[in-house]
């Protein structure tokens, strides 16, 4: 299958590499340094048991997605509309577009720009960039996708590439479950520049995380979202499965890049305000990350 990845950061590079290693024709669209390195040497893929160069195409031009049968949309939530407008003229009429993004509303926002349905996807992967054209995999890699025509065919293609895939009728609730996880981990990891394992060993941190989950659960209930049973235990157990992982927000802060915090804790705060539900802990974490960003955002 001819597959394109729009937004070749850690998530896009990881899944692009997995699909390319399974024999698919993958094109990455990302920054100039990545495009130059991958075009010259392939993408370096590093995990616990693999360290190899994966040949694939790479470009800075969204036109490189022309003719792709499947597009993984992996840009930051803050760039959804702009990146969607950039790829719209180049999408094949029958191309399937998957939103591999944090947050709960990206598929709807992207679909409005593209004028076509977008498949919401919940991504569970610990990955980071070790440099331009060098993706490092730290754990997991499974995805949950919403229903769409030929969903099982595409899901089986993902599974054959070593990507555990579940097709769900309740993907909105699963997206919210991931949002709660991000709200509990990302800001704290970013402000402390700490791994999940380290921060949960600091006294009081898991209490704050528990308060965040309680607020998110209240907002979700107000919106009629049925979160998975045992959501708090699931969220607080993430550190055990990814102890060395720094959140994507922490990685953005470390590189002095804009974060997605407005679409994580900020989204919960705004929804809470609209519903009249207090979210003081989420609001405090949102303000703290804004403060950190203000030191380098100019």
C-alpha positions as CSV (number, residue, x, y, z in Angstrom):
1,X,0.0,0.0,0.0
2,X,1.2,3.5,-0.7
3,X,1.1,5.3,2.6
4,X,1.8,8.9,3.6
5,X,2.7,10.4,7.0
6,X,1.9,14.1,7.5
7,X,3.9,15.3,10.4
8,X,6.9,13.1,10.8
9,X,7.7,13.5,14.4
10,X,8.2,10.7,16.8
11,X,4.8,9.2,16.4
12,X,4.7,9.6,12.6
13,X,8.2,8.2,12.2
14,X,7.5,5.2,14.4
15,X,4.4,4.1,12.6
16,X,5.9,5.0,9.2
17,X,8.9,2.8,10.0
18,X,6.8,-0.1,11.1
19,X,4.7,0.0,7.9
20,X,7.8,0.4,5.7
21,X,9.5,-2.5,7.4
22,X,6.4,-4.5,6.5
23,X,7.0,-3.7,2.8
24,X,4.7,-0.8,2.3
25,X,5.7,2.3,0.2
26,X,5.9,5.0,2.9
27,X,6.5,8.7,2.4
28,X,7.2,11.0,5.3
29,X,6.4,14.7,5.2
30,X,8.2,16.7,7.9
31,X,11.0,19.3,8.5
32,X,13.9,19.9,6.2
33,X,16.5,18.3,8.4
34,X,14.5,15.1,8.6
35,X,13.7,15.0,4.9
36,X,17.4,15.5,4.0
37,X,18.6,12.8,6.4
38,X,16.0,10.2,5.5
39,X,16.4,10.8,1.8
40,X,20.1,10.3,2.1
41,X,20.4,7.5,4.6
42,X,16.9,6.2,5.5
43,X,15.2,6.5,8.8
44,X,17.2,5.2,11.8
45,X,14.8,3.0,13.8
46,X,16.0,2.1,17.3
47,X,14.2,0.0,19.8
48,X,15.1,-2.6,22.5
49,X,16.0,-5.2,19.9
50,X,16.3,-3.3,16.6
51,X,18.7,-0.7,15.4
52,X,18.6,-0.3,11.6
53,X,18.1,2.1,8.8
54,X,14.7,1.9,7.1
55,X,14.7,3.2,3.5
56,X,11.7,5.4,2.6
57,X,10.8,8.6,0.8
58,X,10.8,11.9,2.7
59,X,9.8,15.5,1.8
60,X,8.9,18.9,3.2
61,X,6.2,19.3,0.5
62,X,2.6,18.0,1.2
63,X,2.4,17.4,-2.5
64,X,4.4,14.2,-1.9
65,X,1.2,12.7,-0.5
66,X,-0.4,12.6,-3.9
67,X,-1.5,9.1,-4.8
68,X,-1.4,7.8,-1.3
69,X,-4.1,5.3,-0.4
70,X,-3.7,5.9,3.3
71,X,-2.5,9.0,5.2
72,X,-1.5,9.1,8.8
73,X,-2.1,12.6,10.1
74,X,0.4,13.1,13.0
75,X,0.8,16.9,13.4
76,X,0.4,18.7,16.7
77,X,-3.2,19.6,17.6
78,X,-2.3,23.3,17.3
79,X,-1.5,22.8,13.6
80,X,-4.5,20.7,12.6
81,X,-6.3,23.2,10.5
82,X,-3.2,24.7,8.8
83,X,-1.7,21.2,8.0
84,X,-5.1,20.0,6.8
85,X,-5.5,22.9,4.4
86,X,-1.9,22.1,3.1
87,X,-2.7,18.5,2.3
88,X,-6.2,18.9,1.0
89,X,-5.3,19.7,-2.7
90,X,-3.1,16.6,-2.8
91,X,-5.3,13.9,-1.4
92,X,-6.5,11.1,-3.7
93,X,-10.3,11.0,-3.8
94,X,-10.5,7.6,-2.1
95,X,-7.6,8.1,0.4
96,X,-8.3,7.1,4.0
97,X,-7.1,9.7,6.5
98,X,-6.4,8.7,10.1
99,X,-5.9,11.2,12.9
100,X,-3.0,9.9,14.9
101,X,-3.1,12.8,17.4
102,X,-3.6,13.7,21.0
103,X,-6.8,15.4,22.1
104,X,-10.4,14.4,21.4
105,X,-11.6,16.7,18.6
106,X,-8.9,16.5,16.0
107,X,-10.7,14.1,13.7
108,X,-13.7,16.4,13.6
109,X,-11.6,19.5,13.1
110,X,-9.6,17.9,10.3
111,X,-12.7,16.5,8.6
112,X,-14.2,20.0,8.5
113,X,-11.1,21.3,6.7
114,X,-10.8,18.3,4.3
115,X,-14.5,18.0,3.6
116,X,-14.4,14.2,4.2
117,X,-14.6,11.9,7.1
118,X,-11.4,11.3,9.1
119,X,-10.9,8.2,11.2
120,X,-10.2,9.0,14.9
121,X,-7.3,7.0,16.2
122,X,-6.1,6.5,19.8
123,X,-2.3,6.0,19.9
124,X,-0.5,4.3,22.7
125,X,3.2,4.5,22.0
126,X,6.3,5.8,23.9
127,X,8.7,7.2,21.3
128,X,11.0,10.1,20.9
129,X,13.4,11.6,18.4
130,X,17.1,11.0,18.9
131,X,17.9,13.5,16.2
132,X,16.9,14.3,12.7
133,X,15.9,11.0,11.0
134,X,16.4,9.0,14.2
135,X,13.3,7.6,16.0
136,X,13.6,5.8,19.3
137,X,10.9,3.4,20.5
138,X,10.6,3.0,24.3
139,X,7.4,1.0,24.6
140,X,3.9,-0.1,23.4
141,X,2.7,0.8,19.9
142,X,-1.0,-0.3,19.9
143,X,-3.8,1.8,18.4
144,X,-7.6,1.9,18.6
145,X,-9.5,3.1,15.5
146,X,-13.0,4.2,14.9
147,X,-15.3,2.4,12.4
148,X,-15.0,3.2,8.7
149,X,-15.6,1.4,5.4
150,X,-13.1,-1.5,5.0
151,X,-12.0,-1.0,8.6
152,X,-11.1,-4.7,9.2
153,X,-9.0,-4.8,6.0
154,X,-6.9,-1.8,7.0
155,X,-6.8,-3.0,10.6
156,X,-5.4,-6.3,9.5
157,X,-2.8,-4.5,7.4
158,X,-1.7,-2.6,10.6
159,X,-1.6,-5.9,12.6
160,X,0.5,-7.6,9.9
161,X,3.0,-4.7,10.3
162,X,3.3,-5.5,14.0
163,X,0.9,-2.7,15.1
164,X,-1.7,-4.2,17.5
165,X,-5.0,-2.7,16.3
166,X,-8.5,-2.6,17.8
167,X,-11.6,-1.3,15.8
168,X,-14.0,0.2,18.2
169,X,-17.6,1.5,18.1
170,X,-16.8,3.5,21.2
171,X,-13.7,5.3,20.1
172,X,-14.9,8.6,21.5
173,X,-14.8,7.2,25.0
174,X,-11.4,5.7,24.4
175,X,-10.1,9.1,23.1
176,X,-11.3,10.6,26.4
177,X,-9.5,7.9,28.3
178,X,-6.3,8.9,26.5
179,X,-7.0,12.5,27.2
180,X,-7.3,11.9,30.9
181,X,-4.0,10.0,30.8
182,X,-2.4,12.9,29.1
183,X,-3.9,15.5,31.5
184,X,-2.5,13.6,34.5
185,X,1.0,13.0,33.1
186,X,2.0,15.6,30.5
187,X,2.1,18.9,32.3
188,X,3.8,17.4,35.4
189,X,6.4,15.7,33.3
190,X,6.9,18.9,31.4
191,X,7.2,21.3,34.3
192,X,9.5,18.9,36.2
193,X,11.3,17.6,33.1
194,X,10.9,14.2,34.7
195,X,10.1,10.7,33.4
196,X,6.9,9.1,34.5
197,X,8.7,6.7,36.8
198,X,10.6,9.5,38.5
199,X,7.7,11.9,39.0
200,X,5.5,9.2,40.5
201,X,8.1,8.5,43.2
202,X,8.0,12.1,44.4
203,X,5.7,12.5,47.4
204,X,2.4,14.2,46.5
205,X,2.6,13.8,42.7
206,X,0.2,10.9,42.5
207,X,-2.2,12.8,44.7
208,X,-2.2,15.6,42.2
209,X,-2.6,13.1,39.3
210,X,-5.6,11.6,41.2
211,X,-7.2,15.0,41.5
212,X,-6.7,15.7,37.8
213,X,-8.5,12.4,37.0
214,X,-11.4,13.2,39.3
215,X,-11.9,16.6,37.5
216,X,-11.7,15.0,34.1
217,X,-14.2,12.3,35.1
218,X,-16.6,15.0,36.3
219,X,-16.3,16.9,33.0
220,X,-16.7,13.7,30.9
221,X,-19.8,12.8,32.9
222,X,-21.2,16.3,32.2
223,X,-20.7,15.7,28.5
224,X,-22.3,12.3,28.6
225,X,-19.0,10.4,28.0
226,X,-18.8,7.0,29.6
227,X,-15.2,6.5,30.6
228,X,-13.8,3.0,30.9
229,X,-14.3,1.3,34.2
230,X,-11.2,1.6,36.4
231,X,-9.9,4.7,34.6
232,X,-8.1,6.1,37.6
233,X,-6.2,2.8,38.2
234,X,-5.4,2.6,34.5
235,X,-4.0,6.2,34.5
236,X,-2.0,5.8,37.7
237,X,-0.6,2.5,36.3
238,X,1.0,4.0,33.2
239,X,4.2,4.9,34.9
240,X,4.8,1.2,35.7
241,X,4.6,0.3,32.0
242,X,6.6,3.4,30.7
243,X,8.9,4.4,33.6
244,X,11.5,6.0,31.4
245,X,9.1,8.0,29.2
246,X,9.0,11.8,29.2
247,X,5.6,13.1,28.0
248,X,5.3,14.7,24.5
249,X,4.7,18.0,26.3
250,X,8.0,17.6,28.2
251,X,9.8,16.8,25.0
252,X,8.3,20.0,23.4
253,X,9.4,22.1,26.4
254,X,12.9,20.7,26.3
255,X,13.2,21.7,22.6
256,X,11.6,25.1,23.2
257,X,8.7,24.2,20.9
258,X,5.0,25.0,21.3
259,X,3.1,22.4,23.3
260,X,-0.4,20.9,22.9
261,X,-1.4,21.9,26.5
262,X,-4.4,24.0,25.3
263,X,-5.8,20.8,23.7
264,X,-5.2,18.7,26.8
265,X,-5.7,20.3,30.3
266,X,-6.9,23.4,28.5
267,X,-9.6,21.5,26.7
268,X,-10.9,20.1,30.1
269,X,-10.8,23.5,31.7
270,X,-12.8,25.1,28.8
271,X,-15.4,22.3,28.8
272,X,-15.6,22.5,32.6
273,X,-16.2,26.3,32.4
274,X,-19.0,25.7,29.9
275,X,-20.6,23.1,32.1
276,X,-20.1,25.0,35.4
277,X,-17.8,22.2,36.7
278,X,-14.7,23.4,38.7
279,X,-11.4,22.2,37.4
280,X,-8.8,24.0,39.6
281,X,-6.0,21.4,39.4
282,X,-6.2,21.2,35.6
283,X,-6.3,25.0,35.5
284,X,-3.2,25.2,37.7
285,X,-1.3,22.8,35.5
286,X,-2.4,24.6,32.3
287,X,-1.1,27.9,33.8
288,X,2.2,26.3,34.8
289,X,2.9,25.0,31.3
290,X,1.9,28.4,29.8
291,X,4.4,30.0,32.2
292,X,7.2,27.7,31.1
293,X,6.4,28.3,27.5
294,X,6.3,32.1,28.0
295,X,10.0,32.0,28.9
296,X,11.0,30.9,25.4
297,X,8.0,31.7,23.2
298,X,9.0,35.4,22.9
